[in-house]
Amino acid sequence: MLSFSAASSLFMALAGAAGAPAIGVSDDGGYDQLLLNPASYQVIGQLARSTENGPKSAGLPRGFAKLPRAQQQQILRKMKTAPPPLRKGTVVFSVAYQQVSEVSGPGVR
């Protein structure tokens, strides 16, 4: 039996990491989801999305102009090579759960 609190969210028509249809259940607005098989409600995976608000510039640190020239250049180099933050909602983690078991013959479940 599934029960939800006021903070829970239900997401239909998703696909898990293996591409199987899934229902996503979340208690944080959909950023972290437990993926359920829509027929059996068995857990089939997990999904996590970025909570960043998109690309943004951190800007220069306070007191930048007062720093020695070499330190200023070092900070500027780091800012140029830093990877941009992920856009809000970008999938950052997705895993599919699979169960492997021995069967008595080909095609037997």
C-alpha positions as a printed Julia matrix, in Angstrom:
109×3 Matrix{Float64}:
  0.0     0.0     0.0
  1.39    3.38   -1.0
  0.77    6.32    1.29
  1.82    9.91    0.76
  2.38   12.87    3.04
  1.46   16.41    2.06
  5.05   16.93    0.84
  5.06   13.82   -1.39
  4.93   14.03   -5.19
  3.97   11.43   -7.77
  5.42   11.57  -11.31
  3.87    9.45  -14.05
  5.23    8.44  -17.48
  8.91    8.38  -16.55
 11.58    6.03  -17.84
 14.26    4.5   -15.63
 17.94    4.11  -16.46
 17.16    0.89  -18.35
 14.41    2.64  -20.34
 11.56    0.8   -18.62
  8.38    2.78  -17.86
  8.23    3.97  -14.27
  6.32    5.97  -11.69
  8.48    8.37   -9.69
  7.74    8.95   -6.0
  9.42   11.88   -4.27
  9.2    13.88   -1.06
 11.33   16.81   -2.26
  9.5    18.07   -5.33
 10.99   15.51   -7.7
 14.7    16.09   -7.29
 15.21   12.64   -5.74
 12.82    9.94   -6.96
 12.23    6.32   -6.16
 11.16    4.63   -9.42
  8.37    2.06   -9.27
  7.13   -0.45  -11.85
  3.68    0.89  -12.88
  2.13   -2.6   -12.88
  3.59   -4.19   -9.73
  4.79   -1.08   -7.78
  8.09   -2.92   -7.26
 11.09   -0.59   -6.86
 13.02   -0.6   -10.15
 15.44    2.29   -9.7
 16.4     5.72   -8.45
 16.73    9.09  -10.13
 18.34   12.32   -8.87
 18.11   15.72  -10.56
 20.21   18.86  -10.14
 18.84   21.56   -7.84
 21.02   24.33   -9.33
 19.29   27.36  -10.78
 21.25   27.26  -14.02
 24.49   28.81  -15.16
 25.5    31.77  -13.05
 28.65   33.72  -12.46
 30.07   33.68   -8.98
 31.74   36.99   -9.72
 35.02   38.16   -8.33
 35.72   37.69   -4.62
 35.57   40.67   -2.28
 38.84   42.52   -2.09
 39.97   41.16   -5.48
 41.49   44.5    -6.52
 43.64   44.59   -3.38
 45.18   41.15   -4.0
 48.67   40.79   -5.5
 48.67   40.58   -9.32
 49.84   36.92   -9.33
 46.97   35.9    -7.05
 44.46   37.81   -9.21
 45.68   35.94  -12.3
 45.44   32.59  -10.48
 41.81   33.31   -9.49
 40.93   34.37  -13.05
 42.48   31.16  -14.49
 40.46   29.02  -12.07
 37.25   30.86  -12.97
 37.84   30.22  -16.69
 38.46   26.48  -16.25
 35.75   25.76  -13.66
 32.91   23.64  -15.06
 29.59   25.48  -15.24
 26.9    24.45  -12.74
 24.24   22.08  -14.04
 20.89   23.49  -15.07
 18.05   22.89  -12.65
 16.39   19.53  -13.34
 19.34   17.91  -15.16
 19.55   14.19  -14.34
 22.75   13.69  -12.35
 22.2    10.13  -11.15
 20.04    7.33  -12.5
 20.27    3.66  -11.62
 18.16    0.64  -12.58
 17.7    -2.28  -10.21
 17.7    -5.73  -11.78
 17.1    -9.07  -10.23
 18.87  -12.1   -11.64
 17.73  -15.55  -10.61
 18.16  -19.11  -11.77
 15.28  -20.65  -13.75
 14.5   -24.21  -14.77
 14.71  -23.58  -18.52
 14.75  -21.06  -21.37
 11.86  -18.58  -21.25
 10.79  -19.66  -17.75
 10.29  -16.79  -15.31
